[in-house]
Amino acid sequence: RMVCQMELTSHLLINSAFDSTKVSEMVLAEQLIPSTPDSSITLFDKGFYSLGLLHKWSTTGSERHWLLPIKKGTIYEEVRTLGRQDKLVRLKTSPQARKNFSALPEYIEARLVSKKVKGKETQILTSMVDPMRFPSSEMVELYSERWEIEVGYREMKQTLLNSEHHLRSKKPEMIRQELWGILLGYNLLRYQMVKMSHTVDGLQANQLSFTSCSLAIINMLYTMSLN
């Protein structure tokens, strides 16, 4: 099992944690907290809804915010209205969560922003509770950028793994080595794409074709080796 942090505009992997399938993604995500930069926003999939994890994420370091779609059926208490389809809510934590996270209080406050996208209502839960600093119109738009994470994983699986959905190694230590090799190779390619994007004003690395750029880089290295 693997959990990665990815910078959305470049697809560069900031950090990663992996272990056997017996270890949950929540545990792996918690391992990434110390390396998460200050003054950052982390976009989570709704599967990472854990008040203990989210509270620790935002209270470690400075200005480390989180944002994720609220799970269906989540129970909350409205504290006050911040604007149209924008409210401050209070969420009750469970005794089990407080046992696992000693600093977790009985209640935490978060911001709930709702917006209709293509006729479907989307609800976003976030630690960015100040409506003056963080306009609600930008919250849902920001979360839509999370699709870039899916693009990055697709690049790794389809290009670096030749569309195979499993690793070749059988032993845990070899799987770790193979995973590190895949992540390193991916980051090296993406780093070169970031440098290539700087040659054109206003162009971001995620706007370039990963397959075309990787082939161009491989051809360049091959030509250099011949010379």
C-alpha positions in Angstrom: 0.0 0.0 0.0 1.3 3.5 -0.9 0.3 7.0 0.0 2.0 9.9 -1.8 2.0 13.7 -1.6 2.1 15.3 -5.0 2.5 19.0 -6.0 -0.4 19.6 -8.4 1.1 22.1 -10.8 4.2 20.0 -11.5 3.2 16.5 -10.5 6.5 16.3 -8.6 6.2 13.8 -5.7 7.0 15.6 -2.4 7.1 12.5 -0.2 5.7 9.0 0.0 5.1 6.2 2.5 4.4 2.6 1.8 4.0 -0.7 3.7 2.1 -4.0 3.5 -1.7 -4.1 2.8 -2.1 -4.8 6.5 -1.2 -1.2 7.2 -4.0 1.3 6.6 -3.7 4.4 4.4 -4.6 6.5 7.4 -1.4 5.3 9.2 0.7 5.9 6.1 -0.8 9.4 5.7 0.1 10.2 9.3 3.7 9.4 8.5 3.8 12.2 6.0 2.8 14.9 8.5 6.4 15.8 9.7 7.5 16.4 6.1 4.5 18.5 5.1 5.6 22.1 4.4 4.2 25.0 6.4 1.9 27.5 4.6 0.4 24.7 2.5 -3.0 23.2 1.6 -3.3 19.4 1.2 -6.2 18.1 -0.8 -7.4 14.7 0.5 -9.7 12.1 -1.0 -12.9 11.6 1.1 -11.5 8.2 2.1 -9.1 10.0 4.3 -11.8 11.5 6.5 -10.4 11.0 10.0 -10.8 13.8 12.5 -7.7 12.7 14.4 -5.6 12.7 11.3 -7.0 16.0 10.0 -6.6 17.7 13.4 -3.0 16.6 13.8 -2.3 17.7 10.2 -3.5 21.3 10.8 -2.0 21.7 14.3 1.5 20.5 13.4 3.7 23.3 12.1 2.2 26.6 10.8 -0.6 27.2 8.4 -0.9 23.6 7.3 -4.5 23.4 5.9 -6.5 20.5 4.6 -9.5 20.2 2.3 -11.6 17.2 1.4 -15.2 16.4 0.3 -17.5 15.6 3.2 -18.6 12.0 3.5 -22.3 11.3 3.0 -24.1 11.0 6.4 -21.5 13.0 8.3 -23.1 14.4 11.4 -22.2 18.0 12.3 -23.6 21.0 14.3 -23.9 24.4 12.6 -22.1 27.0 14.6 -22.8 30.1 12.4 -23.4 31.1 8.8 -20.4 32.6 7.0 -22.1 33.3 3.7 -24.3 31.7 1.1 -23.8 28.0 1.2 -20.9 28.6 3.5 -21.0 27.7 7.2 -18.8 27.0 10.3 -19.6 23.6 11.7 -18.7 21.6 14.8 -17.8 17.9 14.5 -17.7 15.5 17.5 -14.8 13.2 17.7 -15.1 9.6 18.8 -13.6 8.1 22.0 -11.5 5.8 19.9 -10.1 8.7 17.9 -9.2 10.6 21.1 -7.5 7.4 22.3 -5.4 7.2 19.2 -4.7 10.9 19.1 -4.1 12.2 22.6 -4.2 15.9 21.6 -7.6 15.5 19.8 -10.4 17.5 21.6 -14.0 16.3 22.0 -15.1 18.7 19.2 -13.3 20.4 16.3 -14.5 23.2 14.1 -14.3 23.2 10.4 -15.8 25.1 7.4 -18.4 23.5 5.2 -18.7 25.0 1.7 -21.4 23.8 -0.8 -21.6 24.5 -4.5 -23.4 23.0 -7.4 -21.2 21.7 -10.2 -22.9 20.6 -13.4 -26.2 20.2 -11.4 -24.6 18.1 -8.7 -24.1 19.6 -5.2 -20.5 19.3 -3.9 -19.7 19.8 -0.3 -16.2 20.6 0.8 -14.9 20.4 4.4 -11.8 22.4 5.2 -9.6 23.8 8.0 -9.6 27.2 6.2 -12.3 28.8 8.4 -11.5 32.5 7.7 -13.9 33.6 4.9 -12.0 36.8 4.3 -8.7 35.1 3.7 -10.2 32.1 1.8 -13.3 33.0 -0.3 -15.8 30.2 -0.6 -15.9 30.6 -4.4 -12.3 29.4 -4.6 -12.6 26.4 -2.2 -14.6 24.1 -4.5 -12.6 25.4 -7.5 -9.4 24.5 -5.7 -10.6 21.0 -4.9 -11.4 20.4 -8.6 -7.6 20.5 -9.1 -7.3 17.2 -7.2 -7.9 15.5 -10.5 -4.2 16.2 -11.3 -3.3 13.6 -8.6 -5.2 11.0 -10.6 -3.3 12.1 -13.7 0.0 11.6 -11.9 -0.8 8.1 -10.7 -2.0 7.2 -14.2 1.4 8.4 -15.6 3.2 6.1 -13.2 1.1 3.1 -13.8 0.7 3.3 -17.6 4.1 4.7 -18.6 6.6 3.6 -16.0 4.9 0.3 -15.3 4.0 -0.4 -18.9 0.3 -0.5 -18.0 0.8 -3.4 -15.6 -1.2 -3.3 -12.4 1.2 -5.2 -10.2 4.9 -5.2 -9.2 7.2 -7.9 -10.4 9.0 -8.5 -7.0 7.7 -11.0 -4.5 9.8 -10.2 -1.4 8.9 -7.1 0.7 12.5 -5.7 0.6 12.6 -6.0 -3.2 9.1 -4.4 -3.5 10.3 -1.4 -1.5 13.4 -1.1 -3.7 11.2 -1.3 -6.9 8.8 1.3 -5.6 11.6 3.7 -4.7 12.9 3.2 -8.2 9.6 3.9 -9.8 9.1 7.1 -7.7 12.6 8.3 -8.4 12.3 7.7 -12.1 9.0 9.5 -12.2 10.3 12.5 -10.2 13.4 12.8 -12.5 11.2 12.9 -15.6 8.8 15.4 -14.0 11.7 17.6 -12.8 13.0 17.8 -16.4 9.5 18.7 -17.6 9.4 21.5 -15.0 12.6 22.8 -16.5 11.2 22.5 -20.0 8.1 24.4 -19.1 10.2 27.4 -18.0 11.2 28.0 -21.6 7.6 29.2 -22.4 6.0 31.9 -20.4 2.8 30.9 -18.6 3.2 27.2 -19.3 3.0 24.8 -16.4 4.6 21.3 -16.3 1.3 19.5 -16.0 0.2 21.0 -19.4 2.9 19.1 -21.2 2.4 15.6 -22.5 4.1 13.2 -20.1 4.6 10.5 -22.8 6.0 12.8 -25.5 8.3 14.5 -23.0 9.6 11.3 -21.5 10.4 9.9 -25.0 12.1 13.2 -25.9 14.2 13.0 -22.8 15.1 9.4 -23.4 16.1 10.2 -27.0 18.2 13.1 -25.8 20.0 10.9 -23.2 20.5 8.2 -25.9 22.0 10.7 -28.3 24.3 12.0 -25.5 25.5 8.5 -24.8 26.4 8.0 -28.4 28.4 11.2 -28.5 
